[in-house]
């Protein structure tokens, strides 16, 4: 999976399931819910990940993986906090952080607690690099 990118390092689209190089005629695209996805520029795209696949079968597999992955709001909120800190390149007071993220003080507390004690939920991958539903 890629974060906020649709191209690999070589500038070509790849299947998020198997890594196969795609061309514009065989690409399948879907938007899936993912609490680890925080868009670099657009707050309204947070919590959504664009996935690309080389076949209908791979697209269904990807959608299934993300449908099974828990959507953890504090994970999403932690990402919003990280984005606000990156944008501001400095510390932010509680008031400025709430304004920059659109989060309440309680949501910020939950995000920080999740970040320090909660399990990280990366997109699940099998040893061969393919996404799996079980992690």
Secondary structure by P-SEA (a helix, b strand, c coil): ccccccccccccccccccccccccccbbbbbbbbcccccccccccccbbbbbbccaaaaaaaaaaaaaccccaaaaaaaaaaaaaaaacccccaaaaaaaccccaaaaaaaaaaaaccccccccccccccccccc
